[in-house]
Amino acid sequence: VIVLSLIRWIEHLSRIGSLTYALDQAETSAERVLAELRHRPRYGGANCDAVEGENGTVIQAARSGFVLRLQMAELQSQASQDDCHVVIDVMPGDHVLEGQRVARLVGCDRPGAYPEHIVIGSKRSHDQDPSYALQALRESASKALSPGINDPGTAIEVVARLERLLWASFASVEKTPAVVFDRIHVLDVDRGALLATSFLQIARDGKHLEDVIGRTARAVTRLSERLGEDTATAALLNDIDAYANDGLTTEGERRRYDKYRMASDY
């Protein structure tokens, strides 16, 4: 029994150190936060347009650092006691400085404990930050494309994982999610920014490899069609095309890139 336990533990340790394990962990973290936002947009809060009035009592950042978490239940409880609404001006992942405006109160002039419920720390966290979760996965592709490693296969696998995650995230839900915290008003997640966070750096680092940048362009094309054409996605595709034109050196590579660029299977 002891020998079998040791063998299993050694196998577990070897799996922990593998690239596949690291990618699986990063993908799982990103999948969790994206799924939560899909089924509970704005972390369960109301839209910022739902509150009347532009003025209000400013809530300042308690310290400098990254916004880690919006404690929605605590904010809702405090706002209910004060019979007011809280309009959040920042999102998890934003970097703020001490004293900077992070929110405002409408219907109340006592900031009280509100700043403490917008948790700020020195390092970003996957907890409520989809951009950081996607970035952690994307950086595996950038490392794989470095001259010292030169592993385009891993970069292509990361592109596929990112595409899969965002495809599920951008899918419409069966019914409009209910607002859980009606006194807390939060910005919508910028899905165009999530696309850029996921793919722009991979396109830059893999611009000289037709299969890497081609599959990156194809992923963005597919996702932009599901997301709906807008200025952000069009600009991202233009940037990727510019990287391809700069990195690919032969006409054959450019022709194959154009085929990859199509949303249909290549």
Residue pairs with C-beta under 8 A, 6 or more apart in sequence:
15 21
19 140
19 154
22 140
23 137
23 140
23 157
23 158
23 161
26 133
26 136
26 137
26 140
27 137
27 161
27 165
29 126
29 133
29 136
30 126
30 130
30 133
30 134
30 136
30 137
30 165
31 165
31 168
32 126
32 133
33 126
33 127
33 128
33 129
33 130
33 133
34 130
34 133
34 165
34 166
34 168
34 169
35 168
35 169
37 43
37 130
37 169
37 189
38 168
38 169
38 171
38 173
39 173
39 177
40 177
40 180
41 177
41 188
41 189
42 185
42 186
42 187
42 188
42 189
43 70
43 72
43 128
43 181
43 186
44 72
44 179
44 180
44 181
44 184
45 70
45 72
45 88
45 179
45 180
45 181
45 184
45 185
45 186
46 179
46 181
46 182
46 183
46 184
46 185
46 186
47 185
47 186
47 188
48 87
48 88
48 185
48 186
48 187
50 185
51 85
51 87
51 106
51 185
52 106
53 106
55 104
55 106
56 87
56 104
56 105
56 106
56 107
57 104
57 105
57 108
57 109
57 110
57 111
58 101
58 103
58 104
58 111
59 86
59 101
59 102
59 103
59 104
59 105
59 111
59 114
59 115
59 118
60 98
60 99
60 100
60 101
60 102
60 111
60 115
61 96
61 97
61 98
61 99
61 100
61 101
61 102
61 115
61 118
61 120
62 98
62 115
62 116
62 118
62 120
63 98
63 120
64 96
64 97
64 98
64 120
65 95
65 96
65 120
65 121
65 122
66 93
66 94
66 95
66 96
66 120
66 121
66 122
66 123
66 124
66 125
67 90
67 91
67 92
67 93
67 94
67 95
67 96
67 102
67 118
67 119
67 120
68 92
68 119
68 120
68 121
68 124
68 125
68 127
68 128
68 129
69 92
69 119
69 125
69 127
69 128
70 88
70 92
70 117
70 118
70 119
70 128
70 184
70 186
71 117
71 118
71 119
72 180
72 181
72 184
73 181
74 117
75 86
75 114
75 117
75 118
75 181
75 183
75 184
76 180
76 181
76 182
76 183
76 184
78 112
78 113
78 114
78 117
79 85
79 86
79 105
79 108
79 183
79 184
80 183
82 105
82 107
82 108
82 110
82 112
83 107
83 108
84 105
84 106
84 107
84 108
84 183
85 105
85 106
85 107
85 183
85 184
85 185
86 103
86 104
86 105
86 106
86 114
86 183
86 184
86 185
87 103
87 104
87 105
87 106
87 185
88 102
88 103
88 118
88 184
88 185
88 186
88 187
89 101
89 102
89 103
89 104
89 187
90 96
90 102
90 103
90 118
91 186
91 187
91 189
92 125
92 127
92 128
92 129
93 124
93 129
93 131
93 132
96 102
96 120
102 115
102 118
103 114
103 118
105 111
105 114
124 132
125 132
126 132
126 133
126 136
130 169
130 189
130 194
131 193
131 194
131 197
134 162
134 165
134 166
134 194
134 197
134 198
135 197
137 158
137 161
137 162
137 165
137 198
138 158
138 162
138 197
138 198
138 199
138 201
138 202
140 154
140 158
141 154
141 155
141 158
141 159
141 202
141 205
141 206
142 155
142 201
142 202
142 205
143 149
144 151
144 152
144 153
144 154
144 155
144 158
145 151
145 152
145 155
145 202
145 205
145 206
145 209
145 212
146 205
152 206
152 209
152 211
152 212
155 202
155 205
155 206
155 209
155 212
156 211
156 212
156 215
158 202
159 199
159 202
159 212
159 215
159 216
159 219
160 215
160 219
162 198
162 199
162 219
163 219
163 222
163 223
166 194
166 195
166 198
166 223
167 222
167 223
167 226
169 191
169 194
170 191
170 223
170 226
170 227
171 226
190 232
191 227
192 227
192 230
192 231
192 232
192 233
192 236
193 232
195 220
195 223
195 224
195 227
195 232
195 233
195 236
196 232
196 236
199 216
199 219
199 220
199 236
199 240
200 236
200 239
200 240
202 212
202 216
203 213
203 216
203 217
203 239
203 240
203 243
203 244
204 243
206 212
206 213
206 216
206 247
207 213
207 243
207 244
207 246
207 247
207 248
208 247
208 248
208 249
209 247
210 248
210 253
210 256
210 257
210 260
211 260
213 240
213 243
213 244
213 247
213 248
213 257
213 260
214 244
214 256
214 257
214 259
214 260
214 261
214 266
215 260
216 240
217 237
217 240
217 241
217 244
217 257
217 260
217 261
218 260
218 261
218 262
218 263
218 266
220 233
220 236
220 237
220 240
221 237
221 261
221 262
221 263
222 263
223 233
224 233
224 234
224 236
224 237
225 263
227 233
241 261
244 254
244 257
245 254
248 254
248 257
259 266
260 266
